[in-house]
Amino acid sequence: MKRPRLQRLLLLAFLFLAGLTAILLAVGYYTYLGIHPGLLLNLWRAATIAFIGYACLRRSLTSWIVVGMLVGMEIGHDWPHAAVNLQILSSIFLRLIKTIVAPLIFATLVVGIAGHSNLKQVGRMGIKALVYFEVITTLALFIGLAAINLSQAGVGVPRPANTTTAVAPARPEKASDIILRVFPENVAKSVAEGQVLQVVVFSIIFAIALALIAEEKRRPMLAFCESLAAVMFKFTNIVMWFAPLGVAGAMAYTVGTMGFEVLTPLAKLLATLYAALIVFLLFVLLPVALIARLPLKRFIKAVAEPVSIAFSTASSEAALPRAMESMEAFGAPRQIVAFVLPAGYSFNLDGSTLYLSLASIFVAQAAGIHLSFTQQVVIVLTLMLTSKGVAGVPRAMLVILMGTVASFDLPSWPVLIIFGIDQLMDMPRTATNVLGNCLATAVIARWEGQLSKEAPSDTVLDAVAH
């Protein structure tokens, strides 16, 4: 049998077995039919083996990242005590990724802005990006609001016996605090704390200053930044080969510490979030991509790897270097990629803002507090501000949710229920964040009339090819 045909058969076998497992699981949960757990487990293992066979033939990093997810889930289920120790693999991967982010953003932004000396484009691009971010995140907030009001997932949730607060509530922030946090006071501190937006602001001002000095003094610094960008893309390529192990460790730890049993009492909340995110993808992001006339098949291929990394690690930051490479290879110019993607990590958290509106109303429903439509809109408008400028790291949104709950005198104990499954909610919303920011980059590049106008660098093409 020819290799491409065998690949397709193995992929179809995986999809069939995984789909059958999900259907039987749902039938067993919502009906009185007894589905033997051993049957479900064997079906899932057969699906995993089929995908491993597909990955061996496919030999792409994306497929091996998915294998890492599947194997990690199996390890977490079968050997939970050992799986807890595997978190070190995901921690190593995340630490290596964090070393890439700041120098990569700095180098690519400086080369993109000072190398072209087109300062008007920076201001124009910034305005377009902020308008786009605000429109899309507002739609995400209202979709989350509609979803939780339709499902009523919080109604009837039992109050736990121990309601001690496990998540520190955030101090309600003023608009001035949010604006002030955008600007760095110490660039080394910004890098150490992972303040991506502050690194972007510093890099833009540095690039503008570099563009305004004489050519003989600008050229050495530009050459250094070009070399730094090439090295960091290669650095990313090396680190990405560790991604399947990091992903396996993250999934093993998640399943090993939580198990699948945690899904049962909060299945309705999880289903509401996933359904809302699917609606957002189909009725907001897909129309945007079609209106921008993006080649969908090529775009999906470009974002598959960074989105899968974001999903499995629940960290937007982990996917940023690969997302920058993928979008440049897709055809977005480097200066647009280096500006829009990092800025989107603070202003365009689509999945997280949808989650916040959904979760805040869930808290009120669980506490038996009726909120009028006006009150719900006020909460949404508040979230529109408080969600800005949050680092793309795990659990950041849970802290924002706690602060919002405290601001509106809602009880905190329902947040503790969400905390129990927050990892499972964090994965899809983080993947949506990364997908939304990749789409924003492509849309802004199209809006500027520069999509596929510049050939990607050989370094980026080589990194993506591997």
C-alpha positions as a Markdown table, in Angstrom:
| # | Residue | x | y | z |
|---|---|---|---|---|
| 1 | Met | 0.0 | 0.0 | 0.0 |
| 2 | Lys | 1.3 | 3.4 | -0.9 |
| 3 | Arg | 2.5 | 5.6 | 1.9 |
| 4 | Pro | 0.0 | 8.6 | 1.4 |
| 5 | Arg | -2.9 | 6.2 | 1.2 |
| 6 | Leu | -1.8 | 4.4 | 4.4 |
| 7 | Gln | -1.5 | 7.8 | 6.1 |
| 8 | Arg | -5.1 | 8.7 | 5.2 |
| 9 | Leu | -6.4 | 5.4 | 6.4 |
| 10 | Leu | -4.7 | 5.7 | 9.8 |
| 11 | Leu | -5.9 | 9.2 | 10.2 |
| 12 | Leu | -9.5 | 8.2 | 9.3 |
| 13 | Ala | -9.2 | 5.2 | 11.7 |
| 14 | Phe | -8.1 | 7.6 | 14.5 |
| 15 | Leu | -11.0 | 10.0 | 13.8 |
| 16 | Phe | -13.5 | 7.2 | 13.7 |
| 17 | Leu | -12.3 | 5.5 | 16.9 |
| 18 | Ala | -11.9 | 8.8 | 18.8 |
| 19 | Gly | -15.4 | 10.0 | 17.6 |
| 20 | Leu | -16.9 | 6.6 | 18.6 |
| 21 | Thr | -15.4 | 6.9 | 22.0 |
| 22 | Ala | -16.8 | 10.4 | 22.5 |
| 23 | Ile | -20.3 | 9.3 | 21.3 |
| 24 | Leu | -20.4 | 6.3 | 23.7 |
| 25 | Leu | -19.1 | 8.4 | 26.5 |
| 26 | Ala | -21.9 | 11.0 | 25.9 |
| 27 | Val | -24.5 | 8.2 | 25.6 |
| 28 | Gly | -23.4 | 6.7 | 28.9 |
| 29 | Tyr | -23.5 | 10.0 | 30.7 |
| 30 | Tyr | -26.8 | 11.3 | 29.4 |
| 31 | Thr | -28.8 | 8.0 | 29.4 |
| 32 | Tyr | -29.2 | 5.0 | 31.6 |
| 33 | Leu | -27.3 | 2.7 | 29.3 |
| 34 | Gly | -24.3 | 1.2 | 31.0 |
| 35 | Ile | -21.2 | 1.6 | 28.8 |
| 36 | His | -18.4 | -0.5 | 30.1 |
| 37 | Pro | -15.4 | 1.7 | 31.0 |
| 38 | Gly | -13.0 | -1.0 | 29.7 |
| 39 | Leu | -14.6 | -0.7 | 26.2 |
| 40 | Leu | -14.1 | 3.1 | 26.2 |
| 41 | Leu | -10.5 | 2.8 | 27.3 |
| 42 | Asn | -9.7 | 0.1 | 24.7 |
| 43 | Leu | -11.3 | 2.2 | 21.9 |
| 44 | Trp | -9.3 | 5.3 | 23.0 |
| 45 | Arg | -6.1 | 3.2 | 23.1 |
| 46 | Ala | -6.8 | 1.9 | 19.6 |
| 47 | Ala | -7.3 | 5.5 | 18.4 |
| 48 | Thr | -4.0 | 6.5 | 20.0 |
| 49 | Ile | -2.1 | 3.7 | 18.3 |
| 50 | Ala | -3.7 | 4.6 | 14.9 |
| 51 | Phe | -2.5 | 8.2 | 15.3 |
| 52 | Ile | 1.0 | 7.1 | 16.4 |
| 53 | Gly | 1.2 | 5.1 | 13.2 |
| 54 | Tyr | 0.0 | 8.1 | 11.2 |
| 55 | Ala | 2.7 | 10.3 | 12.9 |
| 56 | Cys | 5.4 | 7.8 | 12.1 |
| 57 | Leu | 4.5 | 8.1 | 8.4 |
| 58 | Arg | 3.8 | 11.8 | 8.4 |
| 59 | Arg | 7.0 | 12.8 | 10.3 |
| 60 | Ser | 5.9 | 16.3 | 11.0 |
| 61 | Leu | 6.4 | 18.2 | 14.3 |
| 62 | Thr | 2.7 | 19.0 | 14.5 |
| 63 | Ser | 1.7 | 15.3 | 14.4 |
| 64 | Trp | 4.3 | 14.4 | 17.0 |
| 65 | Ile | 3.0 | 17.2 | 19.3 |
| 66 | Val | -0.5 | 15.6 | 19.0 |
| 67 | Val | 1.2 | 12.2 | 19.8 |
| 68 | Gly | 2.7 | 13.8 | 22.9 |
| 69 | Met | -0.8 | 14.9 | 24.0 |
| 70 | Leu | -2.3 | 11.5 | 23.5 |
| 71 | Val | 0.6 | 9.6 | 25.2 |
| 72 | Gly | 0.6 | 12.1 | 28.0 |
| 73 | Met | -3.1 | 11.5 | 28.6 |
| 74 | Glu | -2.5 | 7.7 | 28.7 |
| 75 | Ile | 0.3 | 8.1 | 31.1 |
| 76 | Gly | -1.7 | 10.4 | 33.4 |
| 77 | His | -4.6 | 7.9 | 33.4 |
| 78 | Asp | -2.6 | 4.7 | 33.9 |
| 79 | Trp | 0.2 | 5.9 | 36.2 |
| 80 | Pro | -1.0 | 9.1 | 37.9 |
| 81 | His | 1.6 | 9.1 | 40.7 |
| 82 | Ala | 4.5 | 9.0 | 38.1 |
| 83 | Ala | 2.7 | 11.4 | 35.9 |
| 84 | Val | 2.8 | 14.2 | 38.5 |
| 85 | Asn | 6.6 | 14.2 | 38.3 |
| 86 | Leu | 6.5 | 14.6 | 34.5 |
| 87 | Gln | 5.5 | 18.3 | 34.9 |
| 88 | Ile | 9.2 | 19.0 | 34.9 |
| 89 | Leu | 9.2 | 18.3 | 31.1 |
| 90 | Ser | 6.6 | 21.0 | 30.4 |
| 91 | Ser | 8.4 | 23.4 | 32.9 |
| 92 | Ile | 11.7 | 22.9 | 31.0 |
| 93 | Phe | 10.0 | 23.6 | 27.6 |
| 94 | Leu | 8.2 | 26.7 | 28.9 |
| 95 | Arg | 11.5 | 28.1 | 30.4 |
| 96 | Leu | 13.3 | 27.6 | 27.1 |
| 97 | Ile | 10.5 | 29.3 | 25.2 |
| 98 | Lys | 10.5 | 32.3 | 27.6 |
| 99 | Thr | 14.2 | 32.9 | 26.8 |
| 100 | Ile | 13.3 | 33.3 | 23.2 |
| 101 | Val | 10.4 | 35.7 | 23.4 |
| 102 | Ala | 12.0 | 39.1 | 24.3 |
| 103 | Pro | 15.1 | 38.9 | 22.0 |
| 104 | Leu | 13.0 | 37.7 | 19.1 |
| 105 | Ile | 10.4 | 40.5 | 19.5 |
| 106 | Phe | 13.2 | 43.1 | 19.9 |
| 107 | Ala | 15.2 | 41.9 | 16.9 |
| 108 | Thr | 12.3 | 41.5 | 14.5 |
| 109 | Leu | 10.6 | 44.8 | 15.4 |
| 110 | Val | 13.8 | 46.8 | 15.1 |
| 111 | Val | 14.7 | 45.3 | 11.7 |
| 112 | Gly | 11.1 | 45.6 | 10.5 |
| 113 | Ile | 10.7 | 49.3 | 11.5 |
| 114 | Ala | 14.3 | 50.8 | 11.3 |
| 115 | Gly | 15.2 | 48.6 | 8.3 |
| 116 | His | 12.3 | 50.1 | 6.2 |
| 117 | Ser | 12.3 | 53.5 | 7.9 |
| 118 | Asn | 8.5 | 53.7 | 7.3 |
| 119 | Leu | 7.4 | 55.3 | 10.5 |
| 120 | Lys | 4.0 | 56.4 | 9.2 |
| 121 | Gln | 3.1 | 52.7 | 8.6 |
| 122 | Val | 3.8 | 51.9 | 12.3 |
| 123 | Gly | 1.2 | 54.5 | 13.5 |
| 124 | Arg | -1.3 | 53.5 | 10.8 |
| 125 | Met | -0.9 | 49.8 | 11.6 |
| 126 | Gly | -1.3 | 50.4 | 15.4 |
| 127 | Ile | -4.6 | 52.2 | 14.9 |
| 128 | Lys | -5.9 | 49.5 | 12.6 |
| 129 | Ala | -4.8 | 46.7 | 15.0 |
| 130 | Leu | -6.4 | 48.4 | 18.0 |
| 131 | Val | -9.7 | 48.9 | 16.2 |
| 132 | Tyr | -9.7 | 45.3 | 15.0 |
| 133 | Phe | -8.8 | 43.9 | 18.5 |
| 134 | Glu | -11.6 | 45.9 | 20.2 |
| 135 | Val | -14.3 | 44.8 | 17.7 |
| 136 | Ile | -13.4 | 41.1 | 17.9 |
| 137 | Thr | -13.0 | 40.9 | 21.7 |
| 138 | Thr | -16.3 | 42.7 | 22.1 |
| 139 | Leu | -18.0 | 40.1 | 20.0 |
| 140 | Ala | -16.3 | 37.3 | 22.0 |
| 141 | Leu | -17.6 | 38.8 | 25.3 |
| 142 | Phe | -21.2 | 38.9 | 24.1 |
| 143 | Ile | -21.0 | 35.4 | 22.7 |
| 144 | Gly | -19.8 | 34.2 | 26.1 |
| 145 | Leu | -22.6 | 36.1 | 27.7 |
| 146 | Ala | -25.3 | 34.6 | 25.4 |
| 147 | Ala | -23.9 | 31.1 | 25.8 |
| 148 | Ile | -24.1 | 31.0 | 29.6 |
| 149 | Asn | -27.6 | 32.6 | 29.6 |
| 150 | Leu | -28.8 | 29.9 | 27.2 |
| 151 | Ser | -27.2 | 26.9 | 29.0 |
| 152 | Gln | -27.8 | 28.1 | 32.6 |
| 153 | Ala | -24.8 | 25.9 | 33.5 |
| 154 | Gly | -24.5 | 27.5 | 37.0 |
| 155 | Val | -28.0 | 26.9 | 38.1 |
| 156 | Gly | -28.2 | 24.1 | 40.7 |
| 157 | Val | -24.5 | 23.8 | 41.3 |
| 158 | Pro | -24.1 | 22.6 | 44.9 |
| 159 | Arg | -22.1 | 24.8 | 47.2 |
| 160 | Pro | -19.0 | 22.9 | 48.5 |
| 161 | Ala | -18.6 | 22.4 | 52.2 |
| 162 | Asn | -15.2 | 24.1 | 52.3 |
| 163 | Thr | -15.4 | 27.5 | 50.7 |
| 164 | Thr | -12.0 | 28.9 | 51.8 |
| 165 | Thr | -10.7 | 31.1 | 49.1 |
| 166 | Ala | -7.8 | 29.4 | 47.2 |
| 167 | Val | -7.3 | 32.1 | 44.6 |
| 168 | Ala | -6.0 | 35.5 | 45.6 |
| 169 | Pro | -8.5 | 38.1 | 44.6 |
| 170 | Ala | -7.1 | 40.8 | 42.3 |
| 171 | Arg | -7.3 | 44.5 | 43.3 |
| 172 | Pro | -9.8 | 46.2 | 40.9 |
| 173 | Glu | -7.6 | 48.2 | 38.5 |
| 174 | Lys | -8.3 | 51.8 | 37.3 |
| 175 | Ala | -7.9 | 52.7 | 33.7 |
| 176 | Ser | -4.7 | 54.7 | 34.6 |
| 177 | Asp | -3.1 | 51.5 | 36.1 |
| 178 | Ile | -3.8 | 49.6 | 32.9 |
| 179 | Ile | -2.3 | 52.4 | 30.7 |
| 180 | Leu | 0.7 | 52.7 | 33.0 |
| 181 | Arg | 1.4 | 49.0 | 32.8 |
| 182 | Val | 2.0 | 49.3 | 29.0 |
| 183 | Phe | 5.1 | 51.4 | 29.4 |
| 184 | Pro | 8.4 | 50.0 | 30.7 |
| 185 | Glu | 10.4 | 51.6 | 33.6 |
| 186 | Asn | 13.2 | 49.1 | 33.3 |
| 187 | Val | 13.5 | 46.9 | 30.1 |
| 188 | Ala | 15.5 | 44.2 | 32.0 |
| 189 | Lys | 12.6 | 44.0 | 34.5 |
| 190 | Ser | 10.1 | 43.8 | 31.7 |
| 191 | Val | 12.0 | 40.9 | 30.2 |
| 192 | Ala | 12.4 | 39.1 | 33.5 |
| 193 | Glu | 8.7 | 39.4 | 34.3 |
| 194 | Gly | 7.5 | 38.4 | 30.9 |
| 195 | Gln | 5.8 | 41.8 | 30.1 |
| 196 | Val | 5.5 | 41.3 | 26.4 |
| 197 | Leu | 3.7 | 44.5 | 25.7 |
| 198 | Gln | 6.4 | 46.5 | 27.5 |
| 199 | Val | 9.1 | 44.8 | 25.4 |
| 200 | Val | 7.1 | 45.8 | 22.3 |
| 201 | Val | 6.8 | 49.4 | 23.3 |
| 202 | Phe | 10.6 | 49.6 | 24.1 |
| 203 | Ser | 11.4 | 47.9 | 20.8 |
| 204 | Ile | 9.2 | 50.3 | 18.8 |
| 205 | Ile | 10.7 | 53.4 | 20.4 |
| 206 | Phe | 14.3 | 52.0 | 20.0 |
| 207 | Ala | 13.6 | 51.2 | 16.3 |
| 208 | Ile | 12.2 | 54.7 | 15.7 |
| 209 | Ala | 15.2 | 56.3 | 17.3 |
| 210 | Leu | 17.5 | 54.0 | 15.2 |
| 211 | Ala | 15.6 | 55.0 | 12.0 |
| 212 | Leu | 16.2 | 58.7 | 12.8 |
| 213 | Ile | 20.0 | 58.6 | 13.1 |
| 214 | Ala | 22.6 | 58.7 | 10.3 |
| 215 | Glu | 23.1 | 55.7 | 8.0 |
| 216 | Glu | 26.7 | 54.9 | 9.0 |
| 217 | Lys | 25.6 | 54.6 | 12.7 |
| 218 | Arg | 22.3 | 52.8 | 12.0 |
| 219 | Arg | 23.8 | 50.1 | 9.8 |
| 220 | Pro | 25.9 | 48.2 | 12.5 |
| 221 | Met | 23.0 | 48.0 | 14.9 |
| 222 | Leu | 20.7 | 46.8 | 12.1 |
| 223 | Ala | 23.2 | 44.2 | 11.1 |
| 224 | Phe | 23.4 | 43.0 | 14.8 |
| 225 | Cys | 19.6 | 42.8 | 15.0 |
| 226 | Glu | 19.3 | 40.9 | 11.7 |
| 227 | Ser | 21.8 | 38.4 | 13.0 |
| 228 | Leu | 20.1 | 38.2 | 16.4 |
| 229 | Ala | 16.7 | 37.5 | 14.6 |
| 230 | Ala | 18.3 | 34.8 | 12.5 |
| 231 | Val | 19.9 | 33.2 | 15.6 |
| 232 | Met | 16.6 | 33.3 | 17.6 |
| 233 | Phe | 14.7 | 31.7 | 14.8 |
| 234 | Lys | 17.2 | 28.9 | 14.7 |
| 235 | Phe | 17.1 | 28.7 | 18.5 |
| 236 | Thr | 13.3 | 28.3 | 18.3 |
| 237 | Asn | 13.7 | 25.5 | 15.8 |
| 238 | Ile | 16.0 | 23.6 | 18.2 |
| 239 | Val | 13.7 | 24.1 | 21.2 |
| 240 | Met | 10.6 | 23.0 | 19.2 |
| 241 | Trp | 12.0 | 19.5 | 18.9 |
| 242 | Phe | 11.5 | 19.3 | 22.6 |
| 243 | Ala | 7.9 | 20.3 | 22.3 |
| 244 | Pro | 6.4 | 16.8 | 22.0 |
| 245 | Leu | 8.1 | 15.8 | 25.3 |
| 246 | Gly | 7.0 | 19.1 | 27.0 |
| 247 | Val | 3.4 | 18.6 | 25.7 |
| 248 | Ala | 3.4 | 15.0 | 27.0 |
| 249 | Gly | 4.6 | 16.1 | 30.4 |
| 250 | Ala | 1.9 | 18.8 | 30.6 |
| 251 | Met | -0.9 | 16.5 | 29.6 |
| 252 | Ala | 0.3 | 13.7 | 31.9 |
| 253 | Tyr | 0.4 | 16.1 | 34.9 |
| 254 | Thr | -3.1 | 17.5 | 34.1 |
| 255 | Val | -4.8 | 14.0 | 33.8 |
| 256 | Gly | -2.7 | 12.5 | 36.6 |
| 257 | Thr | -3.6 | 15.2 | 39.1 |
| 258 | Met | -7.3 | 15.8 | 38.0 |
| 259 | Gly | -8.4 | 12.6 | 36.3 |
| 260 | Phe | -11.4 | 12.4 | 34.0 |
| 261 | Glu | -13.8 | 12.1 | 36.8 |
| 262 | Val | -13.7 | 15.9 | 37.5 |
| 263 | Leu | -15.6 | 16.4 | 34.2 |
| 264 | Thr | -18.8 | 14.8 | 35.5 |
| 265 | Pro | -20.3 | 17.5 | 37.8 |
| 266 | Leu | -19.2 | 20.4 | 35.6 |
| 267 | Ala | -19.7 | 18.8 | 32.2 |
| 268 | Lys | -22.4 | 21.4 | 31.4 |
| 269 | Leu | -20.0 | 24.3 | 32.1 |
| 270 | Leu | -17.2 | 22.8 | 30.0 |
| 271 | Ala | -19.7 | 22.0 | 27.2 |
| 272 | Thr | -20.9 | 25.6 | 27.3 |
| 273 | Leu | -17.4 | 27.0 | 26.9 |
| 274 | Tyr | -16.4 | 24.6 | 24.1 |
| 275 | Ala | -19.7 | 25.3 | 22.3 |
| 276 | Ala | -19.3 | 29.1 | 22.7 |
| 277 | Leu | -15.7 | 28.9 | 21.3 |
| 278 | Ile | -16.9 | 26.9 | 18.3 |
| 279 | Val | -19.6 | 29.4 | 17.6 |
| 280 | Phe | -17.0 | 32.2 | 17.9 |
| 281 | Leu | -14.7 | 30.4 | 15.4 |
| 282 | Leu | -17.5 | 29.7 | 12.9 |
| 283 | Phe | -19.4 | 32.9 | 13.1 |
| 284 | Val | -16.7 | 35.5 | 13.8 |
| 285 | Leu | -13.2 | 34.3 | 12.9 |
| 286 | Leu | -14.2 | 32.3 | 9.8 |
| 287 | Pro | -16.2 | 35.2 | 8.3 |
| 288 | Val | -13.3 | 37.6 | 9.0 |
| 289 | Ala | -10.9 | 35.2 | 7.2 |
| 290 | Leu | -13.3 | 35.0 | 4.2 |
| 291 | Ile | -13.8 | 38.7 | 4.1 |
| 292 | Ala | -10.0 | 39.2 | 4.1 |
| 293 | Arg | -9.7 | 36.7 | 1.3 |
| 294 | Leu | -7.2 | 34.5 | 3.1 |
| 295 | Pro | -6.3 | 31.1 | 1.6 |
| 296 | Leu | -7.9 | 29.0 | 4.3 |
| 297 | Lys | -6.2 | 25.7 | 3.7 |
| 298 | Arg | -2.8 | 27.3 | 3.8 |
| 299 | Phe | -3.7 | 29.4 | 6.8 |
| 300 | Ile | -4.9 | 26.4 | 8.8 |
| 301 | Lys | -1.7 | 24.6 | 8.0 |
| 302 | Ala | 0.3 | 27.5 | 9.2 |
| 303 | Val | -1.4 | 27.9 | 12.5 |
| 304 | Ala | -1.9 | 24.2 | 13.3 |
| 305 | Glu | 1.4 | 23.8 | 15.2 |
| 306 | Pro | 1.3 | 27.0 | 17.3 |
| 307 | Val | -2.3 | 26.4 | 18.2 |
| 308 | Ser | -1.6 | 22.8 | 19.2 |
| 309 | Ile | 1.3 | 23.9 | 21.4 |
| 310 | Ala | -1.0 | 26.6 | 23.0 |
| 311 | Phe | -3.7 | 24.0 | 23.6 |
| 312 | Ser | -1.5 | 21.4 | 25.3 |
| 313 | Thr | 0.6 | 23.8 | 27.4 |
| 314 | Ala | -2.3 | 26.3 | 28.2 |
| 315 | Ser | 0.3 | 29.0 | 27.6 |
| 316 | Ser | 0.1 | 31.6 | 24.8 |
| 317 | Glu | 3.7 | 32.6 | 25.4 |
| 318 | Ala | 4.8 | 29.0 | 24.6 |
| 319 | Ala | 3.4 | 29.3 | 21.1 |
| 320 | Leu | 4.6 | 32.9 | 20.3 |
| 321 | Pro | 8.0 | 32.1 | 18.7 |
| 322 | Arg | 6.6 | 29.4 | 16.4 |
| 323 | Ala | 3.5 | 31.6 | 15.6 |
| 324 | Met | 5.8 | 34.4 | 14.5 |
| 325 | Glu | 7.7 | 32.1 | 12.2 |
| 326 | Ser | 4.6 | 30.5 | 10.8 |
| 327 | Met | 2.9 | 33.8 | 10.0 |
| 328 | Glu | 6.0 | 35.2 | 8.3 |
| 329 | Ala | 6.2 | 32.0 | 6.2 |
| 330 | Phe | 2.5 | 32.4 | 5.5 |
| 331 | Gly | 3.2 | 35.8 | 3.8 |
| 332 | Ala | 2.8 | 38.5 | 6.5 |
| 333 | Pro | 5.8 | 40.9 | 6.5 |
| 334 | Arg | 8.2 | 40.7 | 9.5 |
| 335 | Gln | 7.4 | 44.2 | 10.7 |
| 336 | Ile | 3.7 | 43.4 | 10.9 |
| 337 | Val | 4.2 | 40.0 | 12.5 |
| 338 | Ala | 6.5 | 41.5 | 15.1 |
| 339 | Phe | 4.1 | 44.3 | 16.0 |
| 340 | Val | 0.6 | 42.7 | 15.7 |
| 341 | Leu | 1.2 | 39.3 | 17.3 |
| 342 | Pro | 2.8 | 40.5 | 20.6 |
| 343 | Ala | 0.4 | 43.4 | 20.9 |
| 344 | Gly | -2.5 | 40.9 | 20.4 |
| 345 | Tyr | -1.3 | 39.0 | 23.4 |
| 346 | Ser | -2.4 | 41.9 | 25.5 |
| 347 | Phe | -5.3 | 43.4 | 23.6 |
| 348 | Asn | -6.8 | 40.5 | 21.6 |
| 349 | Leu | -7.3 | 37.6 | 24.0 |
| 350 | Asp | -10.4 | 36.3 | 22.2 |
| 351 | Gly | -10.8 | 33.0 | 24.0 |
| 352 | Ser | -10.0 | 34.5 | 27.4 |
| 353 | Thr | -12.4 | 37.4 | 27.2 |
| 354 | Leu | -15.2 | 35.0 | 26.1 |
| 355 | Tyr | -14.4 | 32.8 | 29.1 |
| 356 | Leu | -14.4 | 35.7 | 31.5 |
| 357 | Ser | -17.9 | 36.9 | 30.5 |
| 358 | Leu | -19.2 | 33.3 | 30.6 |
| 359 | Ala | -17.5 | 32.5 | 34.0 |
| 360 | Ser | -18.6 | 35.7 | 35.7 |
| 361 | Ile | -22.3 | 35.0 | 35.0 |
| 362 | Phe | -21.8 | 31.3 | 36.0 |
| 363 | Val | -20.7 | 32.6 | 39.4 |
| 364 | Ala | -23.9 | 34.6 | 39.8 |
| 365 | Gln | -26.0 | 31.7 | 38.6 |
| 366 | Ala | -24.3 | 29.3 | 41.0 |
| 367 | Ala | -24.8 | 31.7 | 43.9 |
| 368 | Gly | -28.5 | 32.1 | 43.0 |
| 369 | Ile | -28.1 | 35.8 | 42.2 |
| 370 | His | -30.2 | 37.2 | 39.4 |
| 371 | Leu | -28.5 | 39.8 | 37.3 |
| 372 | Ser | -30.5 | 42.0 | 34.9 |
| 373 | Phe | -29.4 | 42.4 | 31.4 |
| 374 | Thr | -28.1 | 45.9 | 32.2 |
| 375 | Gln | -26.0 | 44.5 | 35.1 |
| 376 | Gln | -24.6 | 41.8 | 32.9 |
| 377 | Val | -23.6 | 44.4 | 30.2 |
| 378 | Val | -21.9 | 46.5 | 32.9 |
| 379 | Ile | -19.9 | 43.4 | 33.9 |
| 380 | Val | -18.9 | 42.8 | 30.3 |
| 381 | Leu | -17.8 | 46.4 | 29.9 |
| 382 | Thr | -15.7 | 46.1 | 33.0 |
| 383 | Leu | -14.1 | 42.9 | 31.7 |
| 384 | Met | -13.3 | 44.7 | 28.5 |
| 385 | Leu | -10.9 | 46.9 | 30.5 |
| 386 | Thr | -9.6 | 44.4 | 33.1 |
| 387 | Ser | -8.7 | 41.8 | 30.5 |
| 388 | Lys | -6.3 | 44.1 | 28.7 |
| 389 | Gly | -2.6 | 43.8 | 29.3 |
| 390 | Val | -2.7 | 40.4 | 31.0 |
| 391 | Ala | 0.3 | 38.2 | 30.3 |
| 392 | Gly | -0.5 | 35.1 | 28.2 |
| 393 | Val | 0.4 | 32.6 | 31.0 |
| 394 | Pro | -1.7 | 29.9 | 32.7 |
| 395 | Arg | -4.1 | 31.0 | 35.5 |
| 396 | Ala | -3.9 | 34.8 | 34.7 |
| 397 | Met | -7.6 | 34.9 | 33.8 |
| 398 | Leu | -8.6 | 33.2 | 37.0 |
| 399 | Val | -7.1 | 36.1 | 39.0 |
| 400 | Ile | -8.9 | 38.6 | 36.7 |
| 401 | Leu | -12.2 | 36.7 | 37.3 |
| 402 | Met | -11.7 | 36.8 | 41.1 |
| 403 | Gly | -11.1 | 40.6 | 40.9 |
| 404 | Thr | -14.3 | 41.1 | 38.8 |
| 405 | Val | -16.4 | 39.0 | 41.2 |
| 406 | Ala | -15.1 | 41.0 | 44.1 |
| 407 | Ser | -15.9 | 44.3 | 42.3 |
| 408 | Phe | -19.6 | 43.3 | 41.9 |
| 409 | Asp | -20.0 | 41.9 | 45.4 |
| 410 | Leu | -20.5 | 38.3 | 44.1 |
| 411 | Pro | -19.4 | 35.4 | 46.2 |
| 412 | Ser | -16.0 | 33.8 | 45.5 |
| 413 | Trp | -16.9 | 30.2 | 46.2 |
| 414 | Pro | -18.1 | 29.4 | 42.7 |
| 415 | Val | -14.7 | 30.5 | 41.4 |
| 416 | Leu | -13.2 | 27.7 | 43.4 |
| 417 | Ile | -15.4 | 25.2 | 41.6 |
| 418 | Ile | -14.1 | 26.7 | 38.3 |
| 419 | Phe | -10.6 | 26.5 | 39.6 |
| 420 | Gly | -11.0 | 22.7 | 39.9 |
| 421 | Ile | -11.3 | 22.4 | 36.1 |
| 422 | Asp | -9.6 | 25.6 | 35.0 |
| 423 | Gln | -6.8 | 23.7 | 33.3 |
| 424 | Leu | -9.3 | 22.0 | 31.0 |
| 425 | Met | -10.9 | 25.4 | 30.3 |
| 426 | Asp | -7.6 | 27.1 | 29.9 |
| 427 | Met | -6.5 | 24.9 | 27.0 |
| 428 | Pro | -9.2 | 25.7 | 24.5 |
| 429 | Arg | -9.4 | 29.4 | 25.3 |
| 430 | Thr | -5.6 | 29.7 | 25.0 |
| 431 | Ala | -5.6 | 28.0 | 21.7 |
| 432 | Thr | -8.4 | 30.4 | 20.6 |
| 433 | Asn | -6.2 | 33.3 | 21.7 |
| 434 | Val | -3.3 | 32.2 | 19.5 |
| 435 | Leu | -5.5 | 31.4 | 16.6 |
| 436 | Gly | -7.2 | 34.8 | 16.9 |
| 437 | Asn | -3.9 | 36.6 | 17.0 |
| 438 | Cys | -2.5 | 34.7 | 14.0 |
| 439 | Leu | -5.7 | 35.7 | 12.1 |
| 440 | Ala | -5.3 | 39.3 | 13.2 |
| 441 | Thr | -1.8 | 39.4 | 11.8 |
| 442 | Ala | -2.9 | 38.1 | 8.5 |
| 443 | Val | -5.9 | 40.4 | 8.3 |
| 444 | Ile | -3.7 | 43.5 | 9.2 |
| 445 | Ala | -1.2 | 42.4 | 6.5 |
| 446 | Arg | -4.0 | 42.2 | 4.0 |
| 447 | Trp | -5.5 | 45.5 | 5.2 |
| 448 | Glu | -2.0 | 47.1 | 4.6 |
| 449 | Gly | -1.9 | 45.5 | 1.2 |
| 450 | Gln | 1.3 | 43.7 | 2.0 |
| 451 | Leu | 0.2 | 40.0 | 2.4 |
| 452 | Ser | 2.5 | 37.8 | 0.3 |
| 453 | Lys | 4.2 | 40.8 | -1.1 |
| 454 | Glu | 7.6 | 40.1 | 0.6 |
| 455 | Ala | 9.4 | 36.7 | 0.4 |
| 456 | Pro | 10.0 | 35.2 | 3.9 |
| 457 | Ser | 13.6 | 35.0 | 5.0 |
| 458 | Asp | 15.5 | 31.7 | 4.3 |
| 459 | Thr | 15.9 | 31.2 | 8.0 |
| 460 | Val | 12.2 | 31.3 | 8.6 |
| 461 | Leu | 11.4 | 29.0 | 5.7 |
| 462 | Asp | 14.0 | 26.5 | 6.9 |
| 463 | Ala | 12.6 | 26.6 | 10.4 |
| 464 | Val | 9.0 | 26.0 | 9.3 |
| 465 | Ala | 10.1 | 23.3 | 6.8 |
| 466 | His | 11.6 | 21.3 | 9.7 |
